[in-house]
Amino acid sequence: MVERYADALIGLSHSIHAEPELAFREYRSVDKIVALLGAEGFEIERAVGGLDTAFTATYGSGELVVGLCAEYDALPEVGHACGHNVIAAAAAGAALGLRDLADRLGITVKLIGTPAEETGGGKILLLERGVFDDVALSMMVHPAPFESCASTSLAIVDFEVHYRGRAAHAAAAPQLGVNAADAITVAQVAIGLARQHLEPNQLVSGIVTRGGTASNIVPDHTTAVFDLRAADFDSLARLDKRIRNCFEAGALATGCTHEIVQLSPTYAELSPDSWLAAAYRRAVGEIGRSPISAEDELLLRIGSTDMGNVTRALPAIHPTLAIDCGDAVNHQTEFAAACASASADRAVLDGALAMALTTIAAASDAHQRSRLLSALAERSATSGGVA
């Protein structure tokens, strides 16, 4: 089903890996995926949802629309250290594997190119703009150091914080300055002290992206970027309030003004569909892979992803595929190297086949097919859209 496309899929994965592109700028990656699927008879629509690097590739006309999500954005400096090249190639492989079965299964295969997962929330924007409106079930696979079928994740919101003060000579007239770097320092100290009192699974991380221009000038403008994560939306809202107070403390303590700018839509926690996750578990077992137990999955969180919002909107899953990466984990240079290895190549083909088998199971089970279509009709009626 998938092996006959092995050379093309592995070539696609390696080509995307070799030319990493950041969020909303993944033009070459999109061209490569679209070229492969377009040549295989898929109907291509580009710039869907008003995003230049989003697209759909569709085949078939069945009432059950399967949304296969492809990611392809990379990280600054470390490239594809989250393995989005594997994700894109596996999604393309699943689409190709299902193409010849589409009429028999009564499905429409819809590969959705989703930019800007690392930052920007491409899937959330596509959800809001109707690209998922006709999708009855959705899935993707993600490379990781471990194999899972229904992992959870953390909700996340990211902020850029700007402090503005007044410049002055750091030695001749420091009393005339209002130090914007001090404002960030106060905020960081406040956040550090707050960590003792954070709820379980609440996390804060940040970097200073602008700290001043010269050591003999009191900085008048500084900027930092922070990620706030929590177990769910409610916990994230409480963390948001606490950390905003820390940002305000920096301004109050130094006399600066401050502005907080949210960079991406808020990512929800993953809420995988239990039946689809169980079907996927059976599929990877048949292939010969060994995911961790469902009990252990409850104890494991995989960071944050905008696929969480998709799983909260419709039945969907976000499994992980283990690759041989030694002691490395996602977002490390060593993991980026592993994502172009023989193990990652196997993950492309296994992930494609597992998603295809999961789709076949859902489409062929009368009860599940009815459940998925009924949920789609209900969602459509609630939103006022047309499925």
C-alpha positions as CSV (number, residue, x, y, z in Angstrom):
1,M,0.0,0.0,0.0
2,V,2.8,2.4,1.0
3,E,6.0,0.6,0.2
4,R,5.7,1.2,-3.5
5,Y,6.1,4.9,-2.8
6,A,9.0,4.4,-0.5
7,D,11.7,6.1,-2.6
8,A,9.5,9.2,-3.3
9,L,8.5,9.5,0.4
10,I,12.0,9.1,1.8
11,G,13.3,11.5,-0.8
12,L,10.6,14.0,0.2
13,S,11.5,13.7,3.9
14,H,15.2,14.2,3.2
15,S,14.7,17.1,0.8
16,I,12.5,19.0,3.3
17,H,15.1,18.2,6.1
18,A,17.9,19.6,3.9
19,E,16.2,23.0,3.4
20,P,14.6,24.0,6.7
21,E,12.2,26.9,6.7
22,L,10.6,28.8,9.5
23,A,7.0,29.4,10.3
24,F,4.8,30.9,7.5
25,R,7.8,30.8,5.2
26,E,7.8,27.2,4.2
27,Y,7.5,27.8,0.4
28,R,10.0,25.2,-0.8
29,S,8.6,22.6,1.5
30,V,5.1,23.2,0.2
31,D,6.2,23.1,-3.4
32,K,7.8,19.6,-2.8
33,I,4.8,18.1,-1.2
34,V,2.4,19.6,-3.7
35,A,4.5,18.4,-6.7
36,L,4.4,14.8,-5.4
37,L,0.7,14.7,-4.8
38,G,-0.3,16.7,-7.8
39,A,1.5,14.3,-10.0
40,E,-0.5,11.4,-8.4
41,G,-3.8,12.9,-9.3
42,F,-4.7,14.9,-6.2
43,E,-6.6,18.1,-6.6
44,I,-4.4,20.9,-5.1
45,E,-5.6,24.1,-3.6
46,R,-3.0,26.5,-2.3
47,A,-3.0,29.4,0.1
48,V,-6.1,28.0,1.9
49,G,-7.4,29.9,4.8
50,G,-5.5,32.9,3.6
51,L,-2.2,31.5,4.6
52,D,0.4,31.5,1.8
53,T,2.0,28.2,2.9
54,A,-1.1,26.3,3.7
55,F,-2.7,23.9,1.1
56,T,-5.0,21.0,0.6
57,A,-4.5,18.0,-1.6
58,T,-7.8,16.1,-2.1
59,Y,-8.7,12.8,-3.7
60,G,-12.1,11.0,-3.9
61,S,-15.7,12.0,-3.2
62,G,-16.8,9.9,-0.3
63,E,-18.9,11.4,2.5
64,L,-16.3,10.5,5.1
65,V,-13.6,13.1,4.8
66,V,-10.2,12.1,6.4
67,G,-8.0,15.0,7.3
68,L,-4.3,14.0,7.3
69,C,-2.2,16.8,8.7
70,A,1.3,17.6,7.4
71,E,3.6,19.9,9.3
72,Y,6.8,21.2,7.7
73,D,8.1,24.3,9.6
74,A,11.5,24.1,11.2
75,L,13.2,25.7,14.2
76,P,15.7,28.6,14.2
77,E,19.3,27.4,14.0
78,V,18.6,23.7,14.8
79,G,16.5,23.1,11.7
80,H,14.2,20.1,11.7
81,A,15.0,19.2,15.3
82,C,11.3,18.3,15.8
83,G,11.1,16.1,12.7
84,H,8.4,17.9,10.7
85,N,10.0,16.5,7.6
86,V,9.0,13.0,8.8
87,I,5.5,14.3,9.6
88,A,5.0,15.7,6.1
89,A,6.3,12.7,4.3
90,A,4.2,10.3,6.5
91,A,1.1,12.3,5.8
92,A,1.8,12.3,2.1
93,G,2.4,8.5,2.3
94,A,-0.9,7.9,4.0
95,A,-2.7,10.0,1.4
96,L,-1.1,8.0,-1.4
97,G,-1.8,4.7,0.2
98,L,-5.5,5.5,0.6
99,R,-5.9,7.0,-2.8
100,D,-6.7,3.8,-4.6
101,L,-9.1,2.7,-1.8
102,A,-11.0,5.9,-1.6
103,D,-14.0,4.9,-3.8
104,R,-14.2,1.4,-2.2
105,L,-14.2,2.9,1.3
106,G,-16.5,5.8,0.5
107,I,-13.9,8.3,1.8
108,T,-12.4,11.6,0.6
109,V,-8.7,11.8,1.4
110,K,-7.7,15.3,2.3
111,L,-4.1,16.1,3.1
112,I,-4.0,19.4,4.9
113,G,-0.7,21.3,4.8
114,T,-0.5,23.1,8.1
115,P,2.2,25.7,8.5
116,A,3.7,27.3,11.6
117,E,3.3,24.7,14.3
118,E,6.4,25.7,16.2
119,T,5.0,29.2,16.5
120,G,2.0,30.8,14.9
121,G,-0.7,28.2,15.3
122,G,-1.3,27.4,11.7
123,K,-3.9,24.6,12.5
124,I,-5.8,27.0,14.8
125,L,-6.1,29.6,12.0
126,L,-7.2,26.9,9.5
127,L,-9.8,25.7,12.0
128,E,-11.2,29.2,12.4
129,R,-11.2,29.8,8.7
130,G,-13.2,26.7,7.8
131,V,-10.5,24.4,6.3
132,F,-11.5,21.6,8.7
133,D,-15.3,22.1,8.4
134,D,-15.8,19.0,6.2
135,V,-13.4,16.8,8.0
136,A,-14.9,13.9,10.0
137,L,-11.6,12.6,11.5
138,S,-8.1,13.8,11.5
139,M,-4.6,12.4,12.3
140,M,-0.9,12.9,12.1
141,V,2.2,11.2,13.4
142,H,5.2,12.9,15.1
143,P,8.7,11.5,15.6
144,A,9.9,11.3,19.2
145,P,12.3,9.2,21.4
146,F,9.3,7.0,22.4
147,E,6.3,5.3,20.7
148,S,2.8,6.4,21.8
149,C,-0.7,6.3,20.6
150,A,-2.7,8.7,22.7
151,S,-0.2,11.0,24.5
152,T,-1.4,14.2,26.1
153,S,0.2,17.6,25.9
154,L,0.3,20.9,27.6
155,A,-1.7,24.0,26.7
156,I,0.5,26.9,25.8
157,V,0.4,30.6,25.2
158,D,3.4,32.7,24.1
159,F,4.1,36.4,24.8
160,E,6.6,39.0,23.7
161,V,7.1,41.5,26.5
162,H,8.5,45.0,25.7
163,Y,9.8,47.4,28.4
164,R,10.6,51.0,27.5
165,G,12.6,53.3,29.7
166,R,14.9,56.2,29.1
167,A,18.5,56.1,27.7
168,A,21.3,57.9,29.5
169,H,25.1,57.7,29.8
170,A,25.8,54.7,32.2
171,A,28.6,56.6,34.0
172,A,28.2,60.3,33.4
173,A,24.5,60.6,34.1
174,P,23.0,57.2,35.1
175,Q,20.5,59.0,37.4
176,L,18.8,60.3,34.3
177,G,18.2,56.9,32.9
178,V,15.2,54.5,33.3
179,N,16.7,51.0,32.8
180,A,14.6,48.7,30.7
181,A,17.0,45.8,31.2
182,D,16.4,46.1,35.0
183,A,12.7,45.7,34.3
184,I,13.3,42.3,32.7
185,T,15.6,41.3,35.5
186,V,12.9,42.1,38.1
187,A,10.3,40.2,36.1
188,Q,12.6,37.2,35.8
189,V,13.3,37.2,39.5
190,A,9.6,37.4,40.3
191,I,8.9,34.5,37.9
192,G,11.7,32.5,39.5
193,L,10.3,33.0,42.9
194,A,6.8,32.2,41.7
195,R,7.8,28.8,40.5
196,Q,7.7,27.3,44.0
197,H,4.0,28.0,44.0
198,L,3.0,26.9,40.5
199,E,0.4,24.2,40.0
200,P,1.5,20.8,38.7
201,N,2.3,20.9,35.0
202,Q,2.5,24.7,34.9
203,L,5.8,25.7,33.3
204,V,7.4,29.0,32.3
205,S,10.3,29.4,29.9
206,G,11.7,32.5,28.3
207,I,14.6,34.3,26.6
208,V,15.7,37.9,26.3
209,T,15.8,38.8,22.7
210,R,16.8,42.5,23.1
211,G,18.8,43.5,26.1
212,G,20.4,46.8,25.1
213,T,22.8,48.2,22.5
214,A,26.0,49.1,24.4
215,S,27.3,48.6,27.9
216,N,27.8,52.3,28.5
217,I,24.2,53.2,27.6
218,V,21.3,52.7,30.0
219,P,19.0,50.5,27.9
220,D,15.8,52.2,27.0
221,H,14.1,49.3,25.2
222,T,14.3,45.6,26.0
223,T,12.3,42.6,24.8
224,A,11.8,39.1,26.1
225,V,9.7,36.1,24.8
226,F,8.0,33.7,27.2
227,D,6.1,30.5,26.9
228,L,3.5,29.7,29.5
229,R,2.3,26.1,29.6
230,A,-0.3,24.3,31.8
231,A,-2.3,21.1,31.9
232,D,-5.4,22.6,30.4
233,F,-7.0,25.9,29.4
234,D,-8.3,26.7,32.9
235,S,-4.9,26.2,34.6
236,L,-3.2,28.2,31.8
237,A,-5.6,31.1,32.5
238,R,-4.5,31.1,36.1
239,L,-0.9,31.0,35.2
240,D,-1.4,33.7,32.7
241,K,-2.7,36.1,35.4
242,R,0.2,35.3,37.7
243,I,2.9,35.8,35.2
244,R,1.4,39.0,33.8
245,N,1.7,40.3,37.4
246,C,5.4,39.5,37.3
247,F,5.8,41.5,34.1
248,E,4.0,44.4,35.7
249,A,6.2,44.2,38.7
250,G,9.2,44.8,36.5
251,A,7.7,47.9,35.1
252,L,6.6,49.2,38.5
253,A,9.9,48.6,40.2
254,T,11.9,50.5,37.5
255,G,9.6,53.1,36.3
256,C,9.4,51.6,32.8
257,T,6.3,51.2,30.7
258,H,5.5,47.7,29.4
259,E,3.5,46.1,26.7
260,I,2.6,42.4,26.4
261,V,1.9,41.0,22.9
262,Q,0.5,37.5,22.3
263,L,2.5,35.9,19.5
264,S,0.3,32.9,18.6
265,P,-3.2,31.7,19.2
266,T,-3.5,29.7,22.4
267,Y,-2.7,26.0,21.9
268,A,-5.0,23.6,23.7
269,E,-4.0,20.4,25.3
270,L,-4.4,17.2,23.2
271,S,-7.6,15.3,23.7
272,P,-7.2,12.2,21.5
273,D,-10.2,10.3,20.3
274,S,-10.1,7.0,22.3
275,W,-11.5,4.8,19.5
276,L,-9.1,6.1,16.9
277,A,-6.2,5.8,19.3
278,A,-7.1,2.2,20.0
279,A,-7.4,1.5,16.2
280,Y,-4.0,3.1,15.7
281,R,-2.5,1.0,18.5
282,R,-3.7,-2.1,16.7
283,A,-2.3,-0.9,13.4
284,V,1.2,-0.2,14.7
285,G,1.2,-3.5,16.5
286,E,0.5,-5.3,13.3
287,I,3.4,-3.4,11.7
288,G,5.7,-4.6,14.4
289,R,6.1,-1.5,16.5
290,S,5.7,-1.5,20.3
291,P,4.1,1.6,21.8
292,I,4.2,2.3,25.5
293,S,1.1,1.1,27.4
294,A,-2.1,3.2,27.6
295,E,-1.5,3.5,31.4
296,D,2.0,5.0,30.9
297,E,0.7,7.4,28.3
298,L,-1.4,9.1,31.0
299,L,1.8,10.0,32.8
300,L,3.6,11.3,29.7
301,R,3.2,14.8,28.1
302,I,4.8,15.7,24.8
303,G,5.2,19.4,25.0
304,S,2.6,21.5,23.2
305,T,1.0,21.4,19.7
306,D,-1.7,23.2,17.8
307,M,-3.0,19.8,17.0
308,G,-4.5,20.0,20.5
309,N,-7.1,22.4,19.1
310,V,-8.0,20.0,16.3
311,T,-8.5,17.2,18.8
312,R,-10.9,19.4,20.8
313,A,-12.9,20.3,17.7
314,L,-13.3,16.9,16.1
315,P,-12.2,13.2,16.5
316,A,-8.4,13.2,16.0
317,I,-5.2,11.7,17.2
318,H,-1.5,12.7,17.4
319,P,0.6,9.6,18.0
320,T,4.4,9.6,18.2
321,L,6.8,7.3,16.4
322,A,10.0,6.3,18.1
323,I,13.2,6.9,16.1
324,D,16.8,5.9,17.1
325,C,18.1,9.1,18.5
326,G,20.3,8.0,21.4
327,D,20.0,10.3,24.4
328,A,18.7,13.2,22.2
329,V,15.2,14.6,22.5
330,N,13.1,16.9,20.3
331,H,14.5,20.4,19.7
332,Q,18.2,19.3,20.0
333,T,20.7,19.3,17.2
334,E,21.3,15.6,17.7
335,F,17.6,14.9,17.2
336,A,17.6,16.9,14.0
337,A,20.3,14.6,12.7
338,A,18.3,11.5,13.7
339,C,15.4,12.8,11.7
340,A,17.3,12.1,8.4
341,S,18.4,8.6,9.5
342,A,17.4,5.1,8.4
343,S,15.3,4.9,11.6
344,A,13.4,8.1,10.6
345,D,13.0,6.8,7.1
346,R,11.3,3.7,8.5
347,A,9.1,5.9,10.7
348,V,7.9,7.7,7.5
349,L,6.7,4.5,6.0
350,D,5.4,2.9,9.2
351,G,3.6,6.1,10.1
352,A,2.0,6.4,6.7
353,L,0.8,2.8,6.8
354,A,-0.5,3.0,10.4
355,M,-2.6,6.1,9.5
356,A,-3.9,4.4,6.4
357,L,-4.8,1.2,8.4
358,T,-6.5,3.4,11.0
359,T,-8.5,5.1,8.4
360,I,-9.6,1.8,6.8
361,A,-10.7,0.5,10.2
362,A,-12.8,3.7,10.9
363,A,-14.3,3.7,7.4
364,S,-15.2,0.0,7.5
365,D,-16.8,-0.1,10.9
366,A,-20.4,0.8,10.5
367,H,-20.9,2.0,14.0
368,Q,-17.8,4.2,14.0
369,R,-18.5,5.6,10.6
370,S,-21.9,6.6,11.8
371,R,-20.5,8.1,14.9
372,L,-18.0,10.2,13.0
373,L,-20.5,11.4,10.4
374,S,-23.1,12.2,13.1
375,A,-20.5,14.2,15.0
376,L,-19.6,16.1,11.8
377,A,-23.3,16.9,11.1
378,E,-23.8,18.1,14.7
379,R,-20.7,20.3,14.5
380,S,-21.8,21.7,11.2
381,A,-25.3,22.5,12.5
382,T,-23.8,24.1,15.6
383,S,-21.5,26.3,13.6
384,G,-24.0,27.1,10.9
385,G,-21.6,25.7,8.2
386,V,-22.3,23.2,5.5
387,A,-20.5,19.9,5.7
